[in-house]
Amino acid sequence: MPLFDFNKTLSQSTDALKSLSALNPLTIHKKGTRAKAIFALSLVCILWGTTWLASKQGVKYIPDALQMAAIRQMLGGICYVGFFLYKRIPLPKGKEWIPIIVLSFLNFMISNGLSTLALQYKISAGLGAIIGAIFPLWLVVIGLFVSKGKMPAMAIAGLLLGFGGVCVIFYDHLDEFLDPQFRWGILLSVIATWTWAISTLYTKKQAVRFNPYFGLGLQMVISGIVLYSFSASTGKAVGLTAIPWQTWTAIAYLVIFGSLIAFVCYLYALQNLPTEQASVYAYINPMVAVILGSMIFDEKLTIYLAIGGLVTLLGIFLVNKAYKITSAEQPETEGV
């Protein structure tokens, strides 16, 4: 028997290349539905991870990050609302507006607004992405106080692992907690995860009776208007012509690639792949943000951040598996 079977190795290599060819954007139109769905999901994993970096870059050049978040939300929301109005989808009526208004407050004014604002303080895009991913852990914490049933052991293990991973991450940042700017950025990020967890529970109880993606667009428009008004009332907002091109570039990227292209890809993947498979983006996005943040912005990538981040994501995975709560139930989670 030969020690090295060249033909077998060549065959295995060829099979591997064929598998990778499913991700080739030049030939993807020739592939089947599953290959296209996997390609779409890979785009989601990358694009929604990069939104943290785009936001981090954009807030550097504008006095108030909330103004940038407001513009981004309004432009993205107008695209969604315009599409559904073009399709003659009726606007909500009466009490149908209640969940839309509540979710626009929780999801966009608070969660997305504070996540964006936090990046204007001294936290990295990667750290912000990891903190943003821990919202399922708060669902377990809430369940400990309000749930009448017994908590699944896997959920408890996930909770302990998740927060244990966060502790490992912050062990490397203990000296930075002396900086009020860093503490404030962390606090804003954590509050954003609280409101996202609350909105998740609210969504499960208050299902909207019309197209939920139309509702998403309406939430974004309402939130954008409110955030812009708030920014203007504080005197921090600047004229649109005074916003530098760097921020406009970030906004354009967030709207086109984060809110539109990635979201359409996500819907396609969700329709053609198992839900659990489609939801893996939630675990990959923070890793993309951490790795690209270290490469592009020279953000610190330490062993504590790497190990702590992986442990945290493992805890989140266990929590999601225990409750079958995946990020796919909240299609608007596109990072920040």
CORBELNOR-V159987 format. One record per backbone hydrogen bond with DSSP energy under -1.0 kcal/mol. NH is the residue of the N-H (numbers start at 0). CO is the residue of the C=O. E is the energy in kcal/mol with one decimal. If there is no record, write none. Layout:
NH|CO|E, NH|CO|E
This chain:
5|3|-1.0, 8|4|-2.3, 9|5|-2.7, 10|6|-2.3, 11|7|-2.4, 12|8|-2.3, 13|9|-2.3, 14|10|-2.3, 15|11|-2.2, 16|12|-2.3, 17|13|-2.2, 18|14|-1.9, 19|15|-2.2, 20|16|-1.6, 21|18|-1.2, 22|19|-2.2, 23|20|-1.5, 26|23|-1.2, 29|26|-1.8, 30|27|-1.5, 35|31|-2.1, 36|32|-2.4, 37|33|-2.5, 38|34|-2.2, 39|35|-2.6, 40|36|-2.5, 41|37|-2.2, 42|38|-1.8, 43|39|-2.0, 44|40|-2.5, 45|41|-1.6, 46|42|-3.5, 47|43|-2.2, 49|45|-1.9, 50|46|-1.0, 53|49|-2.4, 54|50|-2.4, 55|51|-2.2, 56|52|-2.5, 57|53|-2.6, 58|54|-2.4, 60|57|-1.2, 67|63|-1.1, 68|64|-2.5, 69|65|-2.4, 70|66|-2.3, 71|67|-2.5, 72|68|-2.6, 73|69|-2.6, 74|70|-2.5, 75|71|-2.3, 76|72|-3.0, 77|73|-2.6, 78|74|-1.6, 79|75|-1.8, 80|76|-3.1, 81|77|-2.8, 82|78|-1.8, 83|79|-2.2, 84|80|-2.5, 85|81|-2.1, 86|82|-1.6, 87|84|-1.4, 88|83|-2.8, 95|92|-2.5, 96|93|-1.7, 97|94|-1.2, 100|96|-2.6, 101|97|-2.6, 102|98|-2.7, 103|99|-2.0, 104|100|-1.7, 105|101|-2.5, 106|102|-2.9, 108|103|-2.6, 109|104|-2.0, 110|105|-2.1, 111|106|-1.7, 112|107|-1.9, 113|109|-2.9, 114|110|-2.0, 115|111|-2.1, 116|112|-2.4, 117|113|-2.7, 119|116|-1.7, 120|117|-1.6, 122|120|-2.0, 127|123|-2.4, 128|124|-2.1, 129|125|-2.1, 130|126|-2.5, 131|127|-2.3, 132|128|-1.0, 133|130|-1.4, 136|133|-1.9, 139|135|-1.1, 140|136|-1.8, 141|137|-2.8, 142|138|-2.1, 143|139|-1.8, 144|141|-1.0, 145|141|-2.0, 146|142|-2.1, 155|151|-1.9, 156|152|-2.5, 157|153|-2.4, 158|154|-2.5, 159|155|-2.4, 160|156|-2.6, 161|157|-3.0, 162|158|-2.4, 163|159|-1.9, 164|160|-2.6, 165|161|-1.8, 166|162|-2.0, 167|163|-1.8, 168|164|-2.1, 169|165|-2.5, 170|166|-1.2, 171|168|-1.0, 172|169|-1.3, 177|174|-1.2, 178|175|-2.0, 182|178|-2.2, 183|179|-2.5, 184|180|-2.1, 185|181|-2.3, 186|182|-2.5, 187|183|-2.4, 188|184|-1.9, 189|185|-2.4, 190|186|-2.6, 191|187|-2.0, 192|188|-1.4, 193|189|-1.9, 194|190|-2.3, 195|191|-1.6, 196|192|-2.1, 197|193|-2.3, 198|194|-2.4, 199|195|-1.9, 200|196|-1.9, 201|197|-2.4, 202|198|-2.7, 203|199|-1.7, 205|201|-2.2, 214|210|-1.8, 215|211|-1.6, 216|212|-1.6, 217|213|-2.1, 218|214|-2.5, 219|215|-2.1, 220|216|-2.2, 221|217|-2.6, 222|218|-2.6, 223|219|-2.6, 224|220|-2.3, 225|221|-2.2, 226|222|-3.1, 227|223|-2.3, 228|224|-2.2, 229|225|-2.6, 230|226|-2.7, 231|227|-2.4, 232|228|-2.3, 233|229|-1.4, 234|231|-1.1, 235|230|-1.2, 236|230|-1.4, 241|238|-1.4, 247|243|-1.9, 248|244|-2.7, 249|245|-1.9, 250|246|-2.7, 251|247|-2.7, 252|248|-2.3, 253|249|-2.6, 254|250|-2.6, 255|251|-2.8, 256|252|-2.2, 257|252|-1.4, 258|253|-2.1, 259|254|-1.3, 260|255|-3.0, 261|256|-1.7, 263|259|-2.5, 264|260|-2.4, 265|261|-2.4, 266|262|-2.4, 267|263|-2.2, 268|264|-2.6, 269|265|-2.8, 270|266|-1.9, 271|267|-1.2, 272|268|-1.3, 277|273|-2.6, 278|274|-1.6, 279|276|-1.3, 281|278|-1.6, 282|279|-1.6, 283|279|-1.4, 284|280|-2.9, 287|283|-2.5, 288|284|-2.4, 289|285|-2.5, 290|286|-2.6, 291|287|-2.7, 292|288|-1.9, 293|289|-1.8, 294|290|-1.6, 295|291|-3.4, 296|292|-1.2, 298|292|-2.1, 305|301|-2.3, 306|302|-2.6, 307|303|-2.5, 308|304|-2.2, 309|305|-2.0, 310|306|-2.5, 311|307|-2.5, 312|308|-2.4, 313|309|-2.0, 314|310|-2.2, 315|311|-2.3, 316|312|-2.3, 317|313|-2.2, 318|314|-2.1, 319|315|-2.7, 320|316|-2.4, 321|317|-2.3, 322|318|-2.1, 323|319|-1.4, 324|319|-1.0, 328|325|-1.9, 329|326|-1.7, 332|329|-1.9, 333|331|-1.8
